[in-house]
Amino acid sequence: MKEKGDVTTLYLHVFQWPGNGGLKIPGLKAETLSASLLADGRKLKVWADDHGTHIRLWNPAPDPIDSVIALQVSGPYEITEK
C-alpha cells in the first residue's frame, strides 16, 4: 500500500487469474479512482457497488504466477468482512 495525499494505491496480487474476465473484491469500501496492470500499465475498468469493488480483466494473465493490479482509491477506505 502506498499513500499520496488523499489517494491510496493498493497493490493486488492475483495468483489465480479469473477465467470469467472479472475480479470481485468483497468488503472494500472506498471511492475507486482507477486500476491498471503493473506489468504494462494497461488501464482496467473498475467500479464499486453494494457487493464490493469490481475490476474487468484482460485475458490472458500478464504473469502466469503473480499478476499485480494497482488500484487507486480516494480518501479513507475500509475493509469489512463479508
N, C-alpha and C positions, 0 to 999 in steps of 0.2 A: 504494500500500500504506500502511496506517495501523495502527500497533500501539498497543494499550492493555492494559497488564498482560500476562496470558497469552493475550489474544485478539488476533488479527491479522485485519484486514479487507483482502481482496484485491478490487480493482475490475476486473471482467472486461468488456472492451469487445467486444461481439459485432457485427461488421459484416455478417455473413451469418447471419441468423436461421434456425436449422434448421427445416425443414418437418415433421420427424418428431416434434416435441414434446420433444426431449431434447438436451442438450448434454453431451458427454463430455470431461473434461479428463484425458488420459492423463499419467501421470508425477507427478501431485501426490500426495505422501504427507503426509497431515495428518488430524487429527481434525476433521471438519466439524461446525460448530455450527448454522449457518443460512445461507440465501441469500434475497435479496429483490431486486426490481426497484428500481433507484434512482429511476426516473421517478415511481412512485406508491407505493412501499413494499410492494407485494404480496409475500407470502411465497411461496417456491418450495420444492418438495420437493427435498432434497439427501441423497445417500448416497455412500458410498465402498466399493469392493471392490478385488480384486486388479488390476483393469483401469484403475483411476483413480477420479476423482470424477465423479458424475453429477448433473445438475440437470434436473428436469422443468420444461418451459417452457410459458407461456401463448402462445396464438396469437390474433391476430397480434402481431408485434413491437411493443413500445411506441414505438419510434422507427425509421423506415424506413432510417436511415443508421447510427446508432450507439446500440444499446441497451446499458445498463450494468447489470451484476449485482453486488451487494455480497455477497461470500462471506466468511463469518466462520469462521475456523479457530482451534483451541485449541492452545496450546503451540508448540513449534518445528515448522516444516514443511520439507519437502524437495521439490525438483522434479528428477526424473530423466528421462533420455532414454528414449523408447520407440520 
